[in-house]
């Protein structure tokens, strides 16, 4: 696309040259003025206002000169031809000015749309819990209206919870729905023990909001969304066991002596110092090795829990593989439960060390190249690896721009997280975004 644009910028000069050649190549009583008329119009589309003025001056001057020195007959016809070319040149300058102003307004509108979106969706910290996080938002080049894409990340007692979605429509109504959903998510993520419970809260929030709408708009107040819960046993607070029948030191309490133990703390059959603890029975020197093994085991048990409400499937990247996490059972978007109610499907996947998860809106998956082919995130990201989520998203933006030729017809929101084991994040205070 960029190469075609560069070639198109030479079209006005080529038309002027063609007009000169044809005028010299034809008999004196034949004048070909069409290339001179077309050159200013081509310049209006592809050149600056200065280039358009120069092209118009050359076309008008060449036509007048050829009419004066190369015509042998009708003077009135030659004058009419010259006046026509001059008029077309003046109109071309006006068209060029309008196009430049329209382009500036479009760029300004895109900037305003992105600024409003960032105000509603502030960039999250680079780390949320034990995850490295990166986000991007790009406004569409077509229409450049404020869109309804949104994302949020919240560290909760139940793990790190993520939300990414796309409200139907654009403009201020879409922004109002985004504010509603992000606010409801942040509250529900802290209070609801399960991810389906969080999704149900978002459903109810949209349904309450729909009551203020009338007619068909009430049925169209919905949003696609994907909710993710990253559960890391190494960062979760231990869960005290239920009291055992034998009392605090009875057989129901692992380890004896009333010591509470969370479900994620490994323990061998012999208790502390037993055969599963390096160093042998009662040998304290094996505690460091046991702690390292515990950390590795807990890190390998990190899981993703996903609830997908009519949204494009996330992509899980690990060791050069990119896998779409398609929902086991498709579900309607948020806000459409009036059409049917059924148990929400919760899918669970392993999230190994070094893996990354990509969430995105349909502005990415429905981006098309000039041939009409959709962008395929999993296919394009296969056989590649990325140092961190920032590099992943930067690569995607460059790749999708190359795929579409730099044009985007819809907003695009991206959120990527990586399972980071480079440091212990358990002492960090909770972050949200």
C-alpha positions as CSV (number, residue, x, y, z in Angstrom):
1,X,0.0,0.0,0.0
2,X,2.8,2.4,0.8
3,X,4.6,1.7,-2.5
4,X,1.4,2.3,-4.4
5,X,0.9,5.6,-2.7
6,X,4.5,6.7,-3.5
7,X,3.9,5.8,-7.2
8,X,0.6,7.7,-7.2
9,X,2.4,10.9,-6.2
10,X,4.1,10.8,-9.6
11,X,0.8,10.6,-11.5
12,X,0.3,14.4,-12.0
13,X,3.8,14.8,-13.4
14,X,3.2,11.8,-15.7
15,X,0.0,13.3,-17.0
16,X,1.7,16.7,-17.7
17,X,4.5,14.9,-19.6
18,X,1.9,12.9,-21.5
19,X,0.1,16.1,-22.5
20,X,3.3,17.6,-23.8
21,X,4.3,14.5,-25.8
22,X,0.8,14.2,-27.4
23,X,0.7,17.8,-28.4
24,X,4.0,17.6,-30.2
25,X,3.2,14.2,-31.7
26,X,-0.2,15.2,-33.2
27,X,-0.8,17.5,-36.2
28,X,-1.1,21.3,-35.6
29,X,-4.9,21.3,-36.0
30,X,-5.3,18.5,-33.3
31,X,-4.9,19.5,-29.6
32,X,-5.2,16.9,-26.8
33,X,-6.0,18.8,-23.6
34,X,-7.4,15.9,-21.5
35,X,-4.0,15.0,-19.7
36,X,-3.6,18.7,-18.7
37,X,-7.2,18.7,-17.3
38,X,-6.6,15.5,-15.4
39,X,-3.2,16.5,-13.9
40,X,-4.5,19.1,-11.4
41,X,-7.2,16.7,-10.2
42,X,-4.7,14.0,-9.6
43,X,-2.5,16.5,-7.7
44,X,-5.4,17.4,-5.5
45,X,-5.7,13.8,-4.4
46,X,-2.1,12.9,-3.9
47,X,0.0,16.1,-3.4
48,X,0.2,19.0,-1.0
49,X,-1.5,22.3,-1.7
50,X,1.8,23.7,-3.1
51,X,2.2,20.8,-5.4
52,X,-1.4,21.2,-6.6
53,X,-0.9,24.9,-7.3
54,X,2.3,24.2,-9.3
55,X,0.6,21.4,-11.3
56,X,-2.3,23.7,-12.1
57,X,0.0,26.5,-13.2
58,X,1.9,24.2,-15.5
59,X,-1.2,22.7,-17.0
60,X,-2.8,26.0,-17.6
61,X,0.3,27.6,-19.0
62,X,1.1,24.7,-21.3
63,X,-2.5,24.7,-22.6
64,X,-2.4,28.5,-23.3
65,X,1.0,28.2,-25.0
66,X,0.0,25.3,-27.2
67,X,-3.3,27.0,-28.1
68,X,-1.3,30.2,-29.1
69,X,1.5,28.6,-31.0
70,X,0.3,25.2,-32.1
71,X,-3.2,25.8,-33.2
72,X,-4.0,26.8,-36.8
73,X,-7.7,27.4,-36.7
74,X,-10.5,28.2,-34.3
75,X,-9.3,30.9,-31.9
76,X,-12.5,30.8,-29.9
77,X,-12.2,27.1,-29.3
78,X,-8.6,27.5,-28.1
79,X,-9.6,30.2,-25.7
80,X,-12.5,28.1,-24.3
81,X,-10.1,25.2,-23.9
82,X,-7.6,27.4,-21.9
83,X,-10.3,28.8,-19.7
84,X,-11.5,25.2,-18.9
85,X,-8.0,24.1,-17.8
86,X,-7.6,27.2,-15.7
87,X,-11.0,26.6,-14.0
88,X,-10.2,22.9,-13.4
89,X,-6.9,24.0,-11.8
90,X,-8.5,26.4,-9.4
91,X,-11.1,23.8,-8.4
92,X,-8.3,21.3,-7.8
93,X,-6.7,23.7,-5.4
94,X,-10.0,24.0,-3.5
95,X,-10.5,20.2,-3.4
96,X,-7.0,19.8,-2.1
97,X,-7.6,22.3,0.7
98,X,-10.8,20.5,1.7
99,X,-9.1,17.1,1.7
100,X,-6.2,18.4,3.9
101,X,-8.7,19.9,6.4
102,X,-10.7,16.7,6.5
103,X,-7.5,14.7,7.1
104,X,-6.6,17.1,10.0
105,X,-10.0,16.8,11.5
106,X,-9.9,13.0,11.2
107,X,-6.5,12.9,12.9
108,X,-7.8,15.3,15.6
109,X,-10.9,13.1,16.1
110,X,-8.8,10.0,16.5
111,X,-6.6,11.8,19.1
112,X,-9.6,12.9,21.0
113,X,-11.1,9.4,20.9
114,X,-7.9,7.8,22.2
115,X,-7.6,10.5,24.9
116,X,-11.1,9.8,26.1
117,X,-10.5,6.1,26.0
118,X,-7.4,6.4,28.1
119,X,-9.2,8.6,30.6
120,X,-11.9,5.9,31.0
121,X,-9.3,3.1,30.9
122,X,-6.1,4.2,32.6
123,X,-3.0,2.1,31.7
124,X,-2.5,-0.5,34.4
125,X,0.8,-1.0,36.2
126,X,3.4,-3.2,34.5
127,X,2.9,-5.8,37.3
128,X,-0.4,-6.9,38.8
129,X,0.3,-9.5,41.4
130,X,2.8,-12.0,40.0
131,X,1.9,-11.1,36.4
132,X,3.6,-8.7,34.0
133,X,0.9,-6.7,32.2
134,X,0.8,-4.6,29.0
135,X,-2.2,-2.9,27.3
136,X,-2.7,-1.0,24.0
137,X,-5.6,0.9,22.6
138,X,-5.9,2.1,19.0
139,X,-8.8,4.2,17.6
140,X,-10.1,3.3,14.2
141,X,-9.1,5.4,11.2
142,X,-12.6,5.1,9.7
143,X,-15.1,7.4,11.5
144,X,-12.7,7.9,14.4
145,X,-15.6,8.0,16.9
146,X,-15.1,7.0,20.5
147,X,-15.4,3.3,20.7
148,X,-16.7,0.8,23.3
149,X,-13.5,-1.3,23.8
150,X,-12.5,-1.7,27.4
151,X,-10.2,-3.7,29.7
152,X,-9.3,-4.0,33.4
153,X,-7.0,-5.9,35.7
154,X,-7.6,-6.4,39.4
155,X,-5.6,-8.3,42.1
156,X,-8.1,-9.9,44.4
157,X,-8.2,-12.5,47.2
158,X,-9.1,-15.1,44.6
159,X,-6.2,-14.4,42.2
160,X,-5.6,-11.8,39.5
161,X,-8.7,-11.2,37.5
162,X,-8.8,-9.7,34.0
163,X,-11.6,-8.3,31.8
164,X,-11.6,-7.3,28.2
165,X,-14.6,-6.6,26.1
166,X,-16.4,-4.5,23.5
167,X,-19.6,-2.7,24.0
168,X,-22.0,-2.4,21.0
169,X,-21.9,0.9,19.3
170,X,-19.8,4.0,19.6
171,X,-20.0,7.5,21.0
172,X,-21.0,8.7,24.5
173,X,-23.5,5.9,25.0
174,X,-20.7,3.4,24.5
175,X,-18.4,5.3,27.0
176,X,-21.2,5.3,29.6
177,X,-21.6,1.5,29.2
178,X,-17.8,1.0,29.5
179,X,-17.7,3.1,32.7
180,X,-20.6,1.0,34.1
181,X,-19.0,-2.4,33.3
182,X,-15.5,-1.5,34.4
183,X,-16.8,-0.2,37.7
184,X,-19.0,-3.2,38.3
185,X,-16.1,-5.5,37.5
186,X,-13.8,-3.9,40.0
187,X,-16.4,-4.3,42.7
188,X,-17.5,-7.8,41.8
189,X,-13.9,-9.1,41.3
190,X,-13.2,-8.3,45.0
191,X,-16.5,-9.8,46.3
192,X,-17.4,-12.7,44.2
193,X,-15.7,-16.0,45.0
194,X,-16.1,-17.4,41.4
195,X,-15.6,-16.0,38.0
196,X,-19.1,-17.0,36.8
197,X,-20.3,-14.9,39.7
198,X,-18.4,-11.9,38.5
199,X,-19.9,-12.4,35.0
200,X,-23.4,-12.6,36.5
201,X,-22.8,-9.3,38.3
202,X,-21.9,-7.6,35.0
203,X,-25.0,-9.1,33.4
204,X,-27.2,-7.6,36.0
205,X,-25.5,-4.2,35.7
206,X,-26.2,-4.1,32.0
207,X,-29.8,-5.2,32.5
208,X,-30.4,-2.4,35.0
209,X,-28.9,0.1,32.6
210,X,-31.1,-1.2,29.8
211,X,-34.3,-0.1,31.7
212,X,-33.5,3.5,30.9
213,X,-33.6,2.8,27.1
214,X,-36.6,2.6,24.9
215,X,-37.6,0.4,22.0
216,X,-35.0,-1.5,20.0
217,X,-32.1,0.3,21.8
218,X,-33.1,-1.6,24.9
219,X,-32.5,-4.9,23.1
220,X,-29.2,-3.7,21.7
221,X,-27.5,-2.7,25.0
222,X,-25.0,-5.6,25.3
223,X,-21.3,-6.3,25.3
224,X,-19.1,-9.2,24.4
225,X,-16.5,-9.9,27.0
226,X,-13.9,-12.4,28.2
227,X,-13.1,-12.8,31.9
228,X,-9.9,-14.5,33.1
229,X,-8.8,-15.5,36.5
230,X,-5.1,-16.4,37.0
231,X,-4.8,-18.5,40.1
232,X,-1.2,-18.8,41.5
233,X,-1.0,-21.1,44.5
234,X,2.3,-19.4,45.4
235,X,0.6,-16.0,45.9
236,X,-2.7,-17.0,47.5
237,X,-3.1,-16.8,51.2
238,X,-3.3,-20.2,52.9
239,X,-6.8,-21.5,53.6
240,X,-7.2,-22.8,57.2
241,X,-8.6,-26.3,57.3
242,X,-11.9,-27.1,58.9
243,X,-11.6,-28.0,62.6
244,X,-10.9,-31.7,63.0
245,X,-12.9,-34.0,65.3
246,X,-9.8,-34.7,67.4
247,X,-9.3,-31.0,68.3
248,X,-6.3,-28.7,67.4
249,X,-3.7,-31.5,67.8
250,X,-5.9,-34.3,66.6
251,X,-5.4,-36.4,63.5
252,X,-7.5,-34.1,61.3
253,X,-4.9,-31.3,61.5
254,X,-1.9,-31.9,59.1
255,X,1.4,-31.6,60.8
256,X,-0.1,-31.9,64.3
257,X,0.3,-29.3,67.0
258,X,-2.6,-27.2,65.6
259,X,-0.5,-25.7,62.7
260,X,-2.8,-24.6,59.9
261,X,-1.7,-25.5,56.4
262,X,-3.1,-24.2,53.1
263,X,-3.9,-26.7,50.4
264,X,-0.9,-25.6,48.3
265,X,1.8,-26.5,50.8
266,X,3.3,-29.9,49.9
267,X,3.9,-32.3,52.7
268,X,5.3,-35.8,52.7
269,X,3.8,-38.8,54.5
270,X,6.1,-38.4,57.4
271,X,5.3,-34.7,58.1
272,X,8.1,-32.2,58.4
273,X,11.4,-34.0,58.1
274,X,9.7,-37.0,56.6
275,X,11.0,-38.9,53.5
276,X,9.6,-36.3,51.0
277,X,11.7,-33.5,52.5
278,X,15.3,-33.3,51.3
279,X,17.8,-33.9,54.1
280,X,16.2,-36.9,55.6
281,X,14.2,-37.4,58.8
282,X,14.6,-34.5,61.2
283,X,17.4,-32.9,59.2
284,X,16.9,-29.1,59.0
285,X,19.5,-28.7,56.3
286,X,17.0,-29.9,53.6
287,X,14.6,-27.0,54.2
288,X,16.2,-24.7,51.5
289,X,16.0,-27.4,48.9
290,X,12.4,-28.2,49.9
291,X,11.4,-24.5,49.7
292,X,12.9,-24.3,46.2
293,X,11.0,-27.4,45.1
294,X,7.8,-26.1,46.6
295,X,8.2,-22.8,44.7
296,X,8.8,-24.6,41.4
297,X,5.8,-26.9,42.0
298,X,3.5,-24.1,42.9
299,X,4.6,-22.1,39.9
300,X,3.9,-25.0,37.6
301,X,0.4,-25.3,39.0
302,X,-0.7,-21.8,38.0
303,X,-4.0,-22.0,36.0
304,X,-6.2,-19.8,33.9
305,X,-9.9,-19.9,34.4
306,X,-11.9,-18.3,31.5
307,X,-15.5,-17.3,31.1
308,X,-16.2,-16.2,27.5
309,X,-19.3,-14.3,26.7
310,X,-19.4,-14.1,22.9
311,X,-15.9,-12.7,22.6
312,X,-13.0,-13.6,20.3
313,X,-11.0,-16.4,22.0
314,X,-7.8,-15.5,23.8
315,X,-4.5,-16.8,22.6
316,X,-2.1,-18.7,24.9
317,X,1.5,-18.5,23.8
318,X,4.2,-20.8,25.1
319,X,7.4,-22.1,23.6
320,X,6.6,-21.0,20.1
321,X,3.1,-22.4,20.1
322,X,0.0,-20.1,19.9
323,X,-3.3,-21.8,20.9
324,X,-6.8,-20.3,20.7
325,X,-8.7,-20.9,24.0
326,X,-12.1,-21.5,22.4
327,X,-14.9,-21.9,25.0
328,X,-16.2,-25.4,25.5
329,X,-19.8,-24.1,25.3
330,X,-20.5,-20.8,23.4
331,X,-22.4,-18.2,25.4
332,X,-24.4,-15.0,24.6
333,X,-22.8,-11.6,25.3
334,X,-23.4,-9.8,28.5
335,X,-26.8,-8.1,28.8
336,X,-28.6,-10.7,26.7
337,X,-29.6,-13.2,29.4
338,X,-33.3,-12.3,28.8
339,X,-33.0,-14.5,25.7
340,X,-32.1,-17.5,27.8
341,X,-30.4,-18.6,31.0
342,X,-28.1,-21.5,31.5
343,X,-25.1,-22.4,33.7
344,X,-22.0,-20.4,32.7
345,X,-19.2,-22.5,31.4
346,X,-15.9,-22.1,33.2
347,X,-12.9,-23.4,31.2
348,X,-9.6,-24.1,32.9
349,X,-6.1,-24.2,31.3
350,X,-2.6,-24.6,32.6
351,X,-0.5,-21.4,32.6
352,X,3.1,-22.7,32.8
353,X,6.1,-20.5,33.5
354,X,7.1,-18.3,30.6
355,X,3.7,-18.5,29.0
356,X,1.8,-15.4,27.9
357,X,-1.9,-14.7,27.4
358,X,-3.3,-12.3,24.8
359,X,-6.8,-10.8,25.0
360,X,-8.0,-8.7,22.2
361,X,-11.2,-7.2,20.6
362,X,-12.5,-7.9,17.1
363,X,-10.6,-4.8,15.8
364,X,-7.7,-7.2,15.7
365,X,-9.3,-10.5,14.5
366,X,-11.5,-8.7,11.9
367,X,-8.7,-6.5,10.5
368,X,-8.5,-7.3,6.7
369,X,-5.8,-7.0,4.1
370,X,-6.5,-5.6,0.6
371,X,-7.6,-9.1,-0.5
372,X,-10.2,-9.3,2.2
373,X,-8.4,-11.9,4.4
374,X,-8.9,-11.6,8.1
375,X,-6.0,-11.3,10.5
376,X,-5.4,-14.6,12.3
377,X,-3.7,-13.9,15.7
378,X,-2.8,-17.5,16.6
379,X,-1.5,-18.3,13.1
380,X,0.6,-15.1,12.9
381,X,2.1,-15.5,16.4
382,X,3.0,-19.2,16.0
383,X,6.7,-20.1,16.0
384,X,7.6,-16.9,17.7
385,X,8.6,-16.0,21.2
386,X,8.6,-12.7,23.1
387,X,10.6,-11.4,26.1
388,X,7.6,-9.7,27.7
389,X,4.0,-8.5,27.1
390,X,5.3,-5.1,25.9
391,X,7.3,-6.8,23.1
392,X,4.3,-9.0,22.2
393,X,1.9,-6.1,21.8
394,X,4.4,-3.9,19.9
395,X,5.0,-6.8,17.5
396,X,1.3,-7.3,16.9
397,X,0.7,-3.6,16.2
398,X,3.4,-3.6,13.5
399,X,2.2,-6.9,12.1
400,X,-1.4,-5.9,11.8
401,X,-0.5,-2.5,10.2
402,X,1.5,-4.5,7.6
403,X,-1.4,-6.8,7.1
404,X,-4.0,-4.0,6.5
405,X,-1.7,-1.5,4.8
406,X,-2.0,0.9,7.8
407,X,-5.8,1.2,7.6
408,X,-8.1,0.2,10.5
409,X,-11.9,0.1,10.3
410,X,-12.5,-0.7,14.0
411,X,-11.1,0.2,17.4
412,X,-8.6,-2.3,18.8
413,X,-7.9,-3.0,22.5
414,X,-5.1,-5.4,23.5
415,X,-4.2,-6.8,26.9
416,X,-1.3,-9.3,27.4
417,X,-0.1,-10.9,30.6
418,X,2.9,-13.1,31.3
419,X,3.5,-15.7,34.0
420,X,6.5,-14.0,35.6
421,X,8.7,-16.0,37.9
422,X,11.6,-13.6,38.0
423,X,10.8,-12.3,41.4
424,X,8.6,-12.9,44.4
425,X,5.6,-10.6,44.1
426,X,3.8,-11.8,47.2
427,X,4.8,-8.8,49.3
428,X,3.5,-6.2,46.8
429,X,0.4,-4.3,47.7
430,X,-2.6,-5.1,45.5
431,X,-2.8,-3.1,42.2
432,X,-5.8,-2.5,40.0
433,X,-6.3,-1.0,36.6
